[in-house]
Amino acid sequence: MFVPLQEKEAKAEIAAKWDDSSESYDSHHGHGIKTKKEHEAWIEALSAVLPPIGSKVLDVGCGTGEMSCVLAEMGYIVTGVDLSERMLQKARSKANVADLKVRFEPGDAEKLSFEDESFDAVLNRHVFWTLLRPRSALQEWKRVLKNEGRLIVIDGLWMDVSLESKLRRLIGDLSILILERRNPREGWYSKETESALPHPRGMDAQKARTYLEEAGFKGIDLTYLDNIRNIQRKHMPFSQKVTHNAAYYMICGQK
Ligand SMILES: C[S@@+](CC[C@H](N)C(=O)[O-])C[C@H]1O[C@@H](n2cnc3c(N)ncnc32)[C@H](O)[C@@H]1O
């Protein structure tokens, strides 16, 4: 019998899953920044939407701190929070090696421990799809933003249902089955946790816009990150390259 998970159990599974994948996370193209070209493309995209250098930025669901470190390099005062302690450990050691000052701490995107109006910008990359309560998270991000602070959400519709995407996934799945000899259809989370997530396949940009509007963000601005997606694709293994065609975007709003 299917029993829906309680929020606490689902979050424990989410944290454990990311703990387990913390070692290999950065090795995947699209997670770790692999080339100078991609690094420069991220700086260009972020510079266009961030407040002035030296402002305080919160990276929510920071994972191994890939974005946090880019932000710190750019000269921002960065705090990263995540549910997974082992992702945070990776983030801390990455920042140490690069001699970057970033504060990484455990935290829940849907219930932050910061005072109201603590940050000039709140950013997150690839996090929305794994939130149980995206609306609560948006309210929290708005609460910790200063007036006129910027929210920056980087995301994609990872598994859209167009015929082309389905065909691409089929080819990718077959190559995983044959070349990597593993089950390509194994879900990331358990069925119970997946069914508790409103967007387990990612989120299209229009839906993200609606969320930001409903949460009261103003001046919403959408940029597609095709250039970054294409740079990432160049170096991917075949099974990933063939499926990596999702609409990839950055959507921003102001408090
Ligand atoms: C796909 S990873 C993205 C990591 C990082 N933002 C990046 O761009 O590489 C998703 C991250 O969100 C974190 N996460 C999931 N739910 C969370 C929550 N409620 N609060 C904080 N972090 C969360 C996971 O632990 C994981 O590190």
The ligand as an SDF file (V2000), in Angstrom:
LIG
                    3D

 27 29  0  0  0  0  0  0  0  0999 V2000
   20.8270   19.4660   -7.3800 C   0  0  0  0  0  0  0  0  0  0  0  0
   21.5910   19.9410   -5.8910 S   0  0  0  0  0  0  0  0  0  0  0  0
   22.0520   21.6270   -6.2970 C   0  0  0  0  0  0  0  0  0  0  0  0
   23.2760   22.0660   -5.5330 C   0  0  0  0  0  0  0  0  0  0  0  0
   23.8060   23.4570   -5.9000 C   0  0  0  0  0  0  0  0  0  0  0  0
   22.7960   24.4730   -5.7360 N   0  0  0  0  0  0  0  0  0  0  0  0
   24.3510   23.4890   -7.2980 C   0  0  0  0  0  0  0  0  0  0  0  0
   23.9720   24.3880   -8.0570 O   0  0  0  0  0  0  0  0  0  0  0  0
   25.2040   22.6570   -7.6500 O   0  0  0  0  0  0  0  0  0  0  0  0
   20.2260   20.1990   -4.7890 C   0  0  0  0  0  0  0  0  0  0  0  0
   20.6720   20.6050   -3.4090 C   0  0  0  0  0  0  0  0  0  0  0  0
   19.5510   21.0960   -2.6900 O   0  0  0  0  0  0  0  0  0  0  0  0
   19.6580   20.6610   -1.3510 C   0  0  0  0  0  0  0  0  0  0  0  0
   18.3220   20.7290   -0.7400 N   0  0  0  0  0  0  0  0  0  0  0  0
   17.2300   20.0020   -1.0430 C   0  0  0  0  0  0  0  0  0  0  0  0
   16.1800   20.3960   -0.2870 N   0  0  0  0  0  0  0  0  0  0  0  0
   16.6320   21.3810    0.5160 C   0  0  0  0  0  0  0  0  0  0  0  0
   16.0370   22.1810    1.5130 C   0  0  0  0  0  0  0  0  0  0  0  0
   14.7520   22.0430    1.8650 N   0  0  0  0  0  0  0  0  0  0  0  0
   16.8060   23.0960    2.1430 N   0  0  0  0  0  0  0  0  0  0  0  0
   18.1200   23.2480    1.8260 C   0  0  0  0  0  0  0  0  0  0  0  0
   18.7390   22.5030    0.8940 N   0  0  0  0  0  0  0  0  0  0  0  0
   18.0090   21.5970    0.2340 C   0  0  0  0  0  0  0  0  0  0  0  0
   20.2270   19.2690   -1.4700 C   0  0  0  0  0  0  0  0  0  0  0  0
   20.7810   18.8190   -0.2540 O   0  0  0  0  0  0  0  0  0  0  0  0
   21.2550   19.4690   -2.5850 C   0  0  0  0  0  0  0  0  0  0  0  0
   22.5100   19.8140   -2.0710 O   0  0  0  0  0  0  0  0  0  0  0  0
  1  2  1  0
  2  3  1  0
  2 10  1  0
  3  4  1  0
  4  5  1  0
  5  6  1  0
  5  7  1  0
  7  8  2  0
  7  9  1  0
 10 11  1  0
 11 12  1  0
 11 26  1  0
 12 13  1  0
 13 14  1  0
 13 24  1  0
 14 15  1  0
 14 23  1  0
 15 16  2  0
 16 17  1  0
 17 18  1  0
 17 23  2  0
 18 19  1  0
 18 20  2  0
 20 21  1  0
 21 22  2  0
 22 23  1  0
 24 25  1  0
 24 26  1  0
 26 27  1  0
M  CHG  2   2   1   9  -1
M  END
$$$$
